[in-house]
Amino acid sequence: MGATQDLPLDDLGMRRPPDRLDAVAMAAYLRDCRALVLQEIVDLLPKQGPYRTVLYDLMLDYPLRQAKALRPALCIATCRALGGHLDVVLRSAAVLELYHNAFLIHDDVEDGSEQRRDRPTLHRQHGVPIAVNVGDGMLALALQPLLDNTRLIGLGRALRVLQVVARMARESVEGQAIELDWIRHGRWDLGDAHYVRMVYKKSAWYTFVAPMWIGAIVAHAGAPCIAALRRFAGLLGVAFQIHDDVLNLTAERERYGKEIEGDLWEGKHTAILLHALRAASAADRGRAIRILGRARPDAGGAVGPTKTPADVRFLRRLIDEAGSLDYARGLSRRWAAKARRALRLAEPWMHPSVHGAFLAAVVEFVTDRDW
Amino acid sequence: MGATQDLPLDDLGMRRPPDRLDAVAMAAYLRDCRALVLQEIVDLLPKQGPYRTVLYDLMLDYPLRQAKALRPALCIATCRALGGHLDVVLRSAAVLELYHNAFLIHDDVEDGSEQRRDRPTLHRQHGVPIAVNVGDGMLALALQPLLDNTRLIGLGRALRVLQVVARMARESVEGQAIELDWIRHGRWDLGDAHYVRMVYKKSAWYTFVAPMWIGAIVAHAGAPCIAALRRFAGLLGVAFQIHDDVLNLTAERERYGKEIEGDLWEGKHTAILLHALRAASAADRGRAIRILGRARPDAGGAVGPTKTPADVRFLRRLIDEAGSLDYARGLSRRWAAKARRALRLAEPWMHPSVHGAFLAAVVEFVTDRDW
């Protein structure tokens, strides 16, 4: 493990770390973390045996697709910015990426999604039964390295990491339950506060809060430092998800890797769509809600009429007429600005390093990225 | 918790425990354990808050349906037969029941099952998305009490229990992966050894091996005692599943609680069906395999022709002509006899008690029951 200490992560060839990485350096940082984490995930899976082709190879499918691997990078960067070492945090970071990909598989089933990272979703390739089981398998497999963590970081910290993972899983499921309940009951009379509570739990918690909290635990951070970083992570996570919803409607297909306008086809509850519905006339709102109650045409087991391209064009027109994309961009920027201020509160505990500069860069990335 | 020590569990009113409980006493033992475990599960769930109706109430749906609750009873009986106390094992037993019900929800989705415990399956009532999420939520929630276990049984034993749970989850998923792979590739050229390996992992591990192993850990059992009990549990678990498959074709609807012949409609790989296929003529085998490749008519998203009542009658006729039910009954009895011998190896560590008498009774129950 010692060799990993000397990887480019440490200084990216710079003598004095900048306050904030530029886009190129940030992409390099993400790439380096991703390579380390993928190797760790491969090491966690059985290399041979009768279950490899029917189970373990499928667990690698999503992780090996093109992805940012933002979550493990946040975990590693937080730990190292606080003076912790790569070799004690890498396993926890890999577990987070495994959890993330398990959630993605089950989310794709639950949302009836077609594409993930530029390729068909796992349940489109192998059917819902195998996809659900592979996701369960990844959740099961993620437990073992967290137990083995005791040898790496001691009993006390290993248990605290497990506590955060248990809470993360609960928060994600509660957030997902909120949205599934809205879908089931056709609830669209929702404000930004409803939306923020849902994505904070469903998305921000496991994308930002848990990775940074775990990174901080591993680095022996104290309670005030963790409190500041948790606040930063929660605020930035909300900004991230709002911008992600914007990208779903505006990004270039190749860079984004998901189906453009997929959120409209799936009828997802985004801040954008909720804004457009609030701004629409009663007649338009009624028509939009009827459209949103229809399944996408390729959904398995769809009952009743399904959405048409004209339906989706209508939803898009409401969004464009209400200026909902600009509204959401502004919302995302305001949450990111709050996050930027929160990060400053954690600075007393952070050593000047490329890792802290990465965290600072993530704030800009969240609202400026086109991928 | 002290009061639970005085419950009928302790002696069922008998002065000297018998070697083996009779059917009435065994049913009472199961009922007592179930009541305790259900209360513990209710205590684990948030009693109020915004997620109760959309998530936590749904987690109680399957556990509150009529069920034997065999798994927690095995865990409790093992612990107490070895001299452990009820109040230190109850939480782990409740977690096992929670895991079991989470697996059932996902299994029902994966198998496209219609009925569970005499009522529609969760995904038939609430849709696949909510069912998958509720199962994930139960897996997430099960982690916390296992972490809190450290206060109840100390760090060392709590971690060993977690290790067994992690292994249990992996074994179940691997077993499920084997069967899903057989289904996907229409594999029916399988012998008893293939079947046994699959159900040992998919069913025996989490029904018998993990509950008894965990009960033994909590009771401070040593390695030789645990080895004997693991052997007993694995053998009995296989016997149990074979007999369960027999019941699926022979039980009375009301006592069984699942759809009779549901395994044929779903095309499950049972020892019975595999035997019938091996015994059939080449022409009949070919026709049966074509039938088994068809979905059940009510399966969501079914493509191509679906099974008809005549199809299922044909499968049933092959089974009856080959004497496959008697073959499976004999197989189940042989595995149970091996289990009976293995239990004797654990006797040196077991105090004479109603709990040991329950374990002895389970052996007979496994192959004689009609529910």
Interface residues (C-beta under 8 A of the other chain):
Chain A: P50 Y51 V54 L55 H106 V109 E110 D111 G112 H126 G127 V128 P129 I130 V132 N133 V134 D136 G137 L139 A140 L141 L143 Q144 L147 T150 L155 L159 L162 Q163 V165 A166 A169 R170 S172 V173 E174 Q176 A177 I178 L180 D181 I183 R184 G300 G301
Chain B: P50 Y51 V54 L55 H106 V109 E110 D111 G112 H126 G127 V128 P129 I130 V132 N133 V134 D136 G137 L139 A140 L141 L143 Q144 L147 T150 L155 L159 L162 Q163 V165 A166 A169 R170 S172 V173 E174 Q176 A177 I178 L180 D181 I183 R184 G300 G301
